[in-house]
Structures are given as structure tokens and as C-alpha cells.
Amino acid sequence: MHQSPLWLACYNGLLEVVVELLKIDGVSLMEKEDDEGRSLLHAACINDQVDVAIFLMNNGSSPGSKGFY
């Protein structure tokens, strides 16, 4: 399975890391899903990372995105 550092930070609830990674040129909330079709928002939600999920939605992630699920 391939997940980006940003995806892993979302999954693990590392909000400060998410914010820092987004400062890197080329890193975006609109990044492609992992190879199982899970978005950054999915990553946060499947692991109960509420603060990260709220941050993602407040910054443009779509709660209506469809993935593997």
C-alpha cells in the first residue's frame, strides 16, 4: 500500500505535521487518493482524527468525496 507522508499525518492525527507539510511546494489537500481510493479526509475519519478532519474540511477537502468505500 502506498500512502504519502501527508496521508499518514492525517491518519495519525498529526495536525501540526499536516500544516507543515502543506507549506512544501507541490503538497496539496487535493492530492490523489491512496491506492485503495482513500482521500486525506478518509484517512483522518477512519482513525477518528476529528481535529484533522475539521482542519481538512475548513481548508477545502470535500466531505462528499467518494473513495473505495
VOFITOR-675106 format. One record per atom (N, C-alpha, C, O, CB): residue number from 1; residue in one letter; x negated, y, z. Coordinates in nm, 2 decimals. Glycine has a CB too. Example, Ala and Ser with C-alpha at 12.3 -4.5 7.8 and 13.67 -1.06 7.14 Angstrom:
# VOFITOR-675106
+-----+---------+--------+--------+--------+
| num | residuo |      X |      Y |      Z |
+-----+---------+--------+--------+--------+
|   1 |       a |  -1.32 |  -0.57 |   0.78 |
|   1 |       a |  -1.23 |  -0.45 |   0.78 |
|   1 |       a |  -1.32 |  -0.33 |   0.78 |
|   1 |       a |  -1.42 |  -0.33 |   0.85 |
|   1 |       a |  -1.13 |  -0.45 |   0.90 |
|   2 |       s |  -1.28 |  -0.22 |   0.71 |
|   2 |       s |  -1.37 |  -0.11 |   0.71 |
|   2 |       s |  -1.29 |   0.00 |   0.79 |
|   2 |       s |  -1.34 |   0.11 |   0.80 |
|   2 |       s |  -1.41 |  -0.06 |   0.57 |
+-----+---------+--------+--------+--------+
END
This chain:
# VOFITOR-675106
+-----+---------+--------+--------+--------+
| num | residuo |      X |      Y |      Z |
+-----+---------+--------+--------+--------+
|   1 |       m |  -0.08 |  -0.12 |   0.00 |
|   1 |       m |   0.00 |   0.00 |   0.00 |
|   1 |       m |  -0.09 |   0.12 |   0.00 |
|   1 |       m |  -0.19 |   0.13 |   0.07 |
|   1 |       m |   0.09 |   0.00 |   0.12 |
|   2 |       h |  -0.05 |   0.22 |  -0.08 |
|   2 |       h |  -0.12 |   0.35 |  -0.08 |
|   2 |       h |  -0.04 |   0.46 |  -0.03 |
|   2 |       h |   0.07 |   0.49 |  -0.08 |
|   2 |       h |  -0.17 |   0.38 |  -0.23 |
|   3 |       q |  -0.09 |   0.52 |   0.08 |
|   3 |       q |  -0.03 |   0.64 |   0.13 |
|   3 |       q |  -0.14 |   0.75 |   0.14 |
|   3 |       q |  -0.26 |   0.72 |   0.18 |
|   3 |       q |   0.03 |   0.62 |   0.27 |
|   4 |       s |  -0.11 |   0.87 |   0.11 |
|   4 |       s |  -0.20 |   0.98 |   0.12 |
|   4 |       s |  -0.23 |   1.02 |   0.26 |
|   4 |       s |  -0.15 |   0.99 |   0.35 |
|   4 |       s |  -0.15 |   1.10 |   0.04 |
|   5 |       p |  -0.33 |   1.10 |   0.29 |
|   5 |       p |  -0.36 |   1.15 |   0.42 |
|   5 |       p |  -0.24 |   1.23 |   0.47 |
|   5 |       p |  -0.20 |   1.23 |   0.59 |
|   5 |       p |  -0.48 |   1.24 |   0.42 |
|   6 |       l |  -0.17 |   1.31 |   0.38 |
|   6 |       l |  -0.06 |   1.39 |   0.42 |
|   6 |       l |   0.06 |   1.30 |   0.46 |
|   6 |       l |   0.12 |   1.32 |   0.56 |
|   6 |       l |  -0.02 |   1.48 |   0.31 |
|   7 |       w |   0.08 |   1.19 |   0.38 |
|   7 |       w |   0.19 |   1.10 |   0.41 |
|   7 |       w |   0.16 |   1.03 |   0.55 |
|   7 |       w |   0.26 |   1.02 |   0.63 |
|   7 |       w |   0.20 |   0.99 |   0.31 |
|   8 |       l |   0.04 |   0.99 |   0.58 |
|   8 |       l |   0.01 |   0.93 |   0.70 |
|   8 |       l |   0.02 |   1.03 |   0.82 |
|   8 |       l |   0.07 |   0.99 |   0.93 |
|   8 |       l |  -0.14 |   0.88 |   0.70 |
|   9 |       a |  -0.01 |   1.15 |   0.80 |
|   9 |       a |   0.00 |   1.25 |   0.91 |
|   9 |       a |   0.15 |   1.27 |   0.94 |
|   9 |       a |   0.19 |   1.28 |   1.05 |
|   9 |       a |  -0.06 |   1.39 |   0.86 |
|  10 |       c |   0.24 |   1.27 |   0.83 |
|  10 |       c |   0.38 |   1.29 |   0.86 |
|  10 |       c |   0.43 |   1.16 |   0.93 |
|  10 |       c |   0.51 |   1.18 |   1.03 |
|  10 |       c |   0.45 |   1.30 |   0.72 |
|  11 |       y |   0.39 |   1.05 |   0.89 |
|  11 |       y |   0.44 |   0.92 |   0.95 |
|  11 |       y |   0.40 |   0.92 |   1.10 |
|  11 |       y |   0.47 |   0.87 |   1.18 |
|  11 |       y |   0.38 |   0.80 |   0.88 |
|  12 |       n |   0.28 |   0.96 |   1.13 |
|  12 |       n |   0.23 |   0.96 |   1.27 |
|  12 |       n |   0.26 |   1.08 |   1.35 |
|  12 |       n |   0.22 |   1.09 |   1.47 |
|  12 |       n |   0.08 |   0.94 |   1.27 |
|  13 |       g |   0.34 |   1.17 |   1.30 |
|  13 |       g |   0.38 |   1.29 |   1.38 |
|  13 |       g |   0.27 |   1.39 |   1.41 |
|  13 |       g |   0.28 |   1.46 |   1.51 |
|  13 |       g |   0.44 |   1.24 |   1.50 |
|  14 |       l |   0.17 |   1.40 |   1.32 |
|  14 |       l |   0.06 |   1.49 |   1.35 |
|  14 |       l |   0.09 |   1.62 |   1.28 |
|  14 |       l |   0.03 |   1.65 |   1.17 |
|  14 |       l |  -0.07 |   1.42 |   1.29 |
|  15 |       l |   0.18 |   1.70 |   1.34 |
|  15 |       l |   0.22 |   1.82 |   1.27 |
|  15 |       l |   0.11 |   1.92 |   1.25 |
|  15 |       l |   0.10 |   1.98 |   1.14 |
|  15 |       l |   0.33 |   1.89 |   1.36 |
|  16 |       e |   0.01 |   1.93 |   1.34 |
|  16 |       e |  -0.10 |   2.02 |   1.32 |
|  16 |       e |  -0.18 |   1.98 |   1.20 |
|  16 |       e |  -0.24 |   2.06 |   1.13 |
|  16 |       e |  -0.19 |   2.03 |   1.45 |
|  17 |       v |  -0.20 |   1.85 |   1.19 |
|  17 |       v |  -0.28 |   1.79 |   1.07 |
|  17 |       v |  -0.20 |   1.82 |   0.94 |
|  17 |       v |  -0.26 |   1.86 |   0.84 |
|  17 |       v |  -0.30 |   1.64 |   1.09 |
|  18 |       v |  -0.07 |   1.80 |   0.94 |
|  18 |       v |   0.01 |   1.83 |   0.83 |
|  18 |       v |  -0.01 |   1.98 |   0.78 |
|  18 |       v |  -0.03 |   2.00 |   0.67 |
|  18 |       v |   0.16 |   1.80 |   0.86 |
|  19 |       v |   0.00 |   2.07 |   0.88 |
|  19 |       v |  -0.02 |   2.21 |   0.85 |
|  19 |       v |  -0.15 |   2.24 |   0.79 |
|  19 |       v |  -0.17 |   2.31 |   0.69 |
|  19 |       v |   0.00 |   2.30 |   0.98 |
|  20 |       e |  -0.26 |   2.18 |   0.85 |
|  20 |       e |  -0.39 |   2.20 |   0.80 |
|  20 |       e |  -0.41 |   2.14 |   0.66 |
|  20 |       e |  -0.48 |   2.20 |   0.57 |
|  20 |       e |  -0.50 |   2.14 |   0.90 |
|  21 |       l |  -0.36 |   2.02 |   0.64 |
|  21 |       l |  -0.37 |   1.95 |   0.50 |
|  21 |       l |  -0.31 |   2.04 |   0.40 |
|  21 |       l |  -0.35 |   2.04 |   0.28 |
|  21 |       l |  -0.31 |   1.81 |   0.51 |
|  22 |       l |  -0.19 |   2.10 |   0.43 |
|  22 |       l |  -0.12 |   2.18 |   0.33 |
|  22 |       l |  -0.20 |   2.31 |   0.29 |
|  22 |       l |  -0.16 |   2.37 |   0.19 |
|  22 |       l |   0.01 |   2.22 |   0.39 |
|  23 |       k |  -0.30 |   2.34 |   0.37 |
|  23 |       k |  -0.39 |   2.46 |   0.33 |
|  23 |       k |  -0.49 |   2.42 |   0.22 |
|  23 |       k |  -0.55 |   2.51 |   0.16 |
|  23 |       k |  -0.46 |   2.51 |   0.46 |
|  24 |       i |  -0.51 |   2.29 |   0.20 |
|  24 |       i |  -0.60 |   2.25 |   0.10 |
|  24 |       i |  -0.54 |   2.26 |  -0.04 |
|  24 |       i |  -0.43 |   2.22 |  -0.07 |
|  24 |       i |  -0.64 |   2.10 |   0.12 |
|  25 |       d |  -0.62 |   2.32 |  -0.13 |
|  25 |       d |  -0.57 |   2.34 |  -0.27 |
|  25 |       d |  -0.53 |   2.20 |  -0.33 |
|  25 |       d |  -0.61 |   2.11 |  -0.33 |
|  25 |       d |  -0.68 |   2.41 |  -0.35 |
|  26 |       g |  -0.42 |   2.20 |  -0.39 |
|  26 |       g |  -0.37 |   2.07 |  -0.45 |
|  26 |       g |  -0.29 |   1.98 |  -0.36 |
|  26 |       g |  -0.23 |   1.89 |  -0.41 |
|  26 |       g |  -0.49 |   2.00 |  -0.50 |
|  27 |       v |  -0.28 |   2.01 |  -0.23 |
|  27 |       v |  -0.20 |   1.93 |  -0.14 |
|  27 |       v |  -0.06 |   2.01 |  -0.13 |
|  27 |       v |  -0.06 |   2.13 |  -0.11 |
|  27 |       v |  -0.26 |   1.92 |   0.00 |
|  28 |       s |   0.05 |   1.93 |  -0.15 |
|  28 |       s |   0.18 |   1.99 |  -0.16 |
|  28 |       s |   0.28 |   1.91 |  -0.09 |
|  28 |       s |   0.27 |   1.78 |  -0.08 |
|  28 |       s |   0.21 |   2.02 |  -0.30 |
|  29 |       l |   0.39 |   1.97 |  -0.04 |
|  29 |       l |   0.50 |   1.90 |   0.01 |
|  29 |       l |   0.58 |   1.82 |  -0.10 |
|  29 |       l |   0.65 |   1.73 |  -0.07 |
|  29 |       l |   0.60 |   1.99 |   0.08 |
|  30 |       m |   0.55 |   1.86 |  -0.22 |
|  30 |       m |   0.62 |   1.80 |  -0.33 |
|  30 |       m |   0.54 |   1.68 |  -0.39 |
|  30 |       m |   0.56 |   1.64 |  -0.51 |
|  30 |       m |   0.64 |   1.90 |  -0.44 |
|  31 |       e |   0.44 |   1.63 |  -0.31 |
|  31 |       e |   0.36 |   1.52 |  -0.36 |
|  31 |       e |   0.45 |   1.40 |  -0.39 |
|  31 |       e |   0.55 |   1.38 |  -0.34 |
|  31 |       e |   0.25 |   1.48 |  -0.26 |
|  32 |       k |   0.39 |   1.31 |  -0.48 |
|  32 |       k |   0.46 |   1.19 |  -0.52 |
|  32 |       k |   0.48 |   1.10 |  -0.40 |
|  32 |       k |   0.40 |   1.10 |  -0.31 |
|  32 |       k |   0.38 |   1.12 |  -0.64 |
|  33 |       e |   0.59 |   1.02 |  -0.41 |
|  33 |       e |   0.61 |   0.92 |  -0.31 |
|  33 |       e |   0.50 |   0.82 |  -0.30 |
|  33 |       e |   0.42 |   0.81 |  -0.39 |
|  33 |       e |   0.75 |   0.85 |  -0.33 |
|  34 |       d |   0.50 |   0.74 |  -0.19 |
|  34 |       d |   0.40 |   0.63 |  -0.18 |
|  34 |       d |   0.45 |   0.52 |  -0.28 |
|  34 |       d |   0.55 |   0.54 |  -0.35 |
|  34 |       d |   0.39 |   0.58 |  -0.04 |
|  35 |       d |   0.37 |   0.41 |  -0.29 |
|  35 |       d |   0.40 |   0.31 |  -0.38 |
|  35 |       d |   0.53 |   0.23 |  -0.35 |
|  35 |       d |   0.56 |   0.13 |  -0.42 |
|  35 |       d |   0.28 |   0.22 |  -0.40 |
|  36 |       e |   0.59 |   0.26 |  -0.24 |
|  36 |       e |   0.72 |   0.20 |  -0.20 |
|  36 |       e |   0.83 |   0.29 |  -0.22 |
|  36 |       e |   0.95 |   0.26 |  -0.18 |
|  36 |       e |   0.71 |   0.14 |  -0.06 |
|  37 |       g |   0.80 |   0.41 |  -0.28 |
|  37 |       g |   0.91 |   0.51 |  -0.31 |
|  37 |       g |   0.95 |   0.60 |  -0.19 |
|  37 |       g |   1.05 |   0.66 |  -0.20 |
|  37 |       g |   1.03 |   0.44 |  -0.36 |
|  38 |       r |   0.86 |   0.60 |  -0.09 |
|  38 |       r |   0.90 |   0.68 |   0.03 |
|  38 |       r |   0.83 |   0.82 |   0.02 |
|  38 |       r |   0.71 |   0.83 |   0.00 |
|  38 |       r |   0.86 |   0.61 |   0.16 |
|  39 |       s |   0.91 |   0.92 |   0.04 |
|  39 |       s |   0.86 |   1.06 |   0.04 |
|  39 |       s |   0.80 |   1.09 |   0.18 |
|  39 |       s |   0.80 |   1.01 |   0.27 |
|  39 |       s |   0.98 |   1.16 |   0.01 |
|  40 |       l |   0.74 |   1.21 |   0.19 |
|  40 |       l |   0.69 |   1.26 |   0.31 |
|  40 |       l |   0.80 |   1.27 |   0.42 |
|  40 |       l |   0.78 |   1.23 |   0.53 |
|  40 |       l |   0.63 |   1.40 |   0.29 |
|  41 |       l |   0.92 |   1.31 |   0.38 |
|  41 |       l |   1.03 |   1.32 |   0.47 |
|  41 |       l |   1.07 |   1.18 |   0.52 |
|  41 |       l |   1.10 |   1.16 |   0.64 |
|  41 |       l |   1.15 |   1.39 |   0.41 |
|  42 |       h |   1.07 |   1.09 |   0.43 |
|  42 |       h |   1.10 |   0.95 |   0.47 |
|  42 |       h |   1.00 |   0.90 |   0.57 |
|  42 |       h |   1.03 |   0.84 |   0.67 |
|  42 |       h |   1.10 |   0.85 |   0.34 |
|  43 |       a |   0.87 |   0.93 |   0.55 |
|  43 |       a |   0.76 |   0.89 |   0.64 |
|  43 |       a |   0.79 |   0.94 |   0.78 |
|  43 |       a |   0.77 |   0.87 |   0.87 |
|  43 |       a |   0.63 |   0.94 |   0.58 |
|  44 |       a |   0.82 |   1.07 |   0.79 |
|  44 |       a |   0.85 |   1.12 |   0.92 |
|  44 |       a |   0.97 |   1.06 |   0.98 |
|  44 |       a |   0.97 |   1.03 |   1.10 |
|  44 |       a |   0.87 |   1.28 |   0.91 |
|  45 |       c |   1.08 |   1.04 |   0.91 |
|  45 |       c |   1.20 |   0.99 |   0.96 |
|  45 |       c |   1.20 |   0.85 |   1.00 |
|  45 |       c |   1.25 |   0.81 |   1.11 |
|  45 |       c |   1.31 |   1.01 |   0.86 |
|  46 |       i |   1.13 |   0.76 |   0.93 |
|  46 |       i |   1.13 |   0.62 |   0.96 |
|  46 |       i |   1.05 |   0.59 |   1.09 |
|  46 |       i |   1.06 |   0.48 |   1.14 |
|  46 |       i |   1.07 |   0.54 |   0.84 |
|  47 |       n |   0.97 |   0.69 |   1.13 |
|  47 |       n |   0.89 |   0.67 |   1.25 |
|  47 |       n |   0.93 |   0.77 |   1.36 |
|  47 |       n |   0.86 |   0.80 |   1.45 |
|  47 |       n |   0.74 |   0.69 |   1.22 |
|  48 |       d |   1.06 |   0.83 |   1.35 |
|  48 |       d |   1.12 |   0.92 |   1.45 |
|  48 |       d |   1.03 |   1.04 |   1.48 |
|  48 |       d |   1.02 |   1.08 |   1.59 |
|  48 |       d |   1.14 |   0.84 |   1.57 |
|  49 |       q |   0.97 |   1.10 |   1.38 |
|  49 |       q |   0.89 |   1.22 |   1.40 |
|  49 |       q |   0.97 |   1.34 |   1.37 |
|  49 |       q |   0.96 |   1.40 |   1.26 |
|  49 |       q |   0.76 |   1.21 |   1.31 |
|  50 |       v |   1.05 |   1.38 |   1.46 |
|  50 |       v |   1.15 |   1.48 |   1.45 |
|  50 |       v |   1.09 |   1.62 |   1.42 |
|  50 |       v |   1.13 |   1.69 |   1.32 |
|  50 |       v |   1.24 |   1.49 |   1.57 |
|  51 |       d |   0.99 |   1.65 |   1.49 |
|  51 |       d |   0.92 |   1.78 |   1.47 |
|  51 |       d |   0.87 |   1.79 |   1.33 |
|  51 |       d |   0.88 |   1.90 |   1.26 |
|  51 |       d |   0.81 |   1.81 |   1.57 |
|  52 |       v |   0.80 |   1.69 |   1.28 |
|  52 |       v |   0.75 |   1.69 |   1.14 |
|  52 |       v |   0.86 |   1.69 |   1.04 |
|  52 |       v |   0.86 |   1.77 |   0.94 |
|  52 |       v |   0.66 |   1.56 |   1.12 |
|  53 |       a |   0.97 |   1.62 |   1.06 |
|  53 |       a |   1.08 |   1.62 |   0.97 |
|  53 |       a |   1.15 |   1.76 |   0.96 |
|  53 |       a |   1.18 |   1.80 |   0.85 |
|  53 |       a |   1.19 |   1.52 |   1.02 |
|  54 |       i |   1.16 |   1.82 |   1.07 |
|  54 |       i |   1.22 |   1.96 |   1.07 |
|  54 |       i |   1.13 |   2.05 |   1.00 |
|  54 |       i |   1.17 |   2.14 |   0.92 |
|  54 |       i |   1.24 |   2.01 |   1.22 |
|  55 |       f |   1.00 |   2.04 |   1.02 |
|  55 |       f |   0.90 |   2.13 |   0.95 |
|  55 |       f |   0.91 |   2.10 |   0.80 |
|  55 |       f |   0.91 |   2.20 |   0.72 |
|  55 |       f |   0.76 |   2.10 |   1.00 |
|  56 |       l |   0.92 |   1.98 |   0.76 |
|  56 |       l |   0.92 |   1.95 |   0.62 |
|  56 |       l |   1.05 |   2.01 |   0.55 |
|  56 |       l |   1.04 |   2.07 |   0.45 |
|  56 |       l |   0.92 |   1.80 |   0.60 |
|  57 |       m |   1.16 |   1.99 |   0.62 |
|  57 |       m |   1.29 |   2.04 |   0.57 |
|  57 |       m |   1.29 |   2.20 |   0.56 |
|  57 |       m |   1.34 |   2.26 |   0.47 |
|  57 |       m |   1.41 |   1.99 |   0.65 |
|  58 |       n |   1.23 |   2.26 |   0.67 |
|  58 |       n |   1.22 |   2.40 |   0.67 |
|  58 |       n |   1.13 |   2.46 |   0.57 |
|  58 |       n |   1.13 |   2.58 |   0.54 |
|  58 |       n |   1.18 |   2.45 |   0.81 |
|  59 |       n |   1.05 |   2.37 |   0.51 |
|  59 |       n |   0.95 |   2.42 |   0.41 |
|  59 |       n |   0.97 |   2.36 |   0.27 |
|  59 |       n |   0.88 |   2.36 |   0.19 |
|  59 |       n |   0.81 |   2.39 |   0.46 |
|  60 |       g |   1.09 |   2.31 |   0.24 |
|  60 |       g |   1.13 |   2.28 |   0.11 |
|  60 |       g |   1.15 |   2.13 |   0.08 |
|  60 |       g |   1.18 |   2.10 |  -0.04 |
|  60 |       g |   1.03 |   2.33 |   0.02 |
|  61 |       s |   1.12 |   2.04 |   0.17 |
|  61 |       s |   1.15 |   1.90 |   0.14 |
|  61 |       s |   1.30 |   1.88 |   0.14 |
|  61 |       s |   1.37 |   1.93 |   0.22 |
|  61 |       s |   1.08 |   1.81 |   0.25 |
|  62 |       s |   1.34 |   1.80 |   0.04 |
|  62 |       s |   1.48 |   1.78 |   0.02 |
|  62 |       s |   1.53 |   1.66 |   0.10 |
|  62 |       s |   1.48 |   1.55 |   0.09 |
|  62 |       s |   1.51 |   1.76 |  -0.13 |
|  63 |       p |   1.63 |   1.68 |   0.19 |
|  63 |       p |   1.69 |   1.57 |   0.26 |
|  63 |       p |   1.77 |   1.47 |   0.17 |
|  63 |       p |   1.80 |   1.36 |   0.22 |
|  63 |       p |   1.78 |   1.62 |   0.38 |
|  64 |       g |   1.80 |   1.51 |   0.05 |
|  64 |       g |   1.87 |   1.43 |  -0.04 |
|  64 |       g |   1.78 |   1.35 |  -0.13 |
|  64 |       g |   1.84 |   1.28 |  -0.22 |
|  64 |       g |   1.96 |   1.52 |  -0.12 |
|  65 |       s |   1.65 |   1.35 |  -0.11 |
|  65 |       s |   1.57 |   1.27 |  -0.20 |
|  65 |       s |   1.59 |   1.13 |  -0.19 |
|  65 |       s |   1.62 |   1.08 |  -0.08 |
|  65 |       s |   1.42 |   1.30 |  -0.17 |
|  66 |       k |   1.58 |   1.06 |  -0.29 |
|  66 |       k |   1.61 |   0.91 |  -0.30 |
|  66 |       k |   1.47 |   0.84 |  -0.31 |
|  66 |       k |   1.38 |   0.89 |  -0.38 |
|  66 |       k |   1.70 |   0.87 |  -0.41 |
|  67 |       g |   1.46 |   0.73 |  -0.24 |
|  67 |       g |   1.34 |   0.66 |  -0.25 |
|  67 |       g |   1.37 |   0.51 |  -0.26 |
|  67 |       g |   1.48 |   0.47 |  -0.32 |
|  67 |       g |   1.25 |   0.68 |  -0.13 |
|  68 |       f |   1.29 |   0.43 |  -0.22 |
|  68 |       f |   1.30 |   0.28 |  -0.22 |
|  68 |       f |   1.43 |   0.24 |  -0.15 |
|  68 |       f |   1.49 |   0.14 |  -0.19 |
|  68 |       f |   1.18 |   0.21 |  -0.16 |
|  69 |       y |   1.46 |   0.31 |  -0.05 |
|  69 |       y |   1.58 |   0.27 |   0.04 |
|  69 |       y |   1.70 |   0.32 |  -0.03 |
|  69 |       y |   1.81 |   0.30 |   0.03 |
|  69 |       y |   1.57 |   0.33 |   0.18 |
+-----+---------+--------+--------+--------+
END
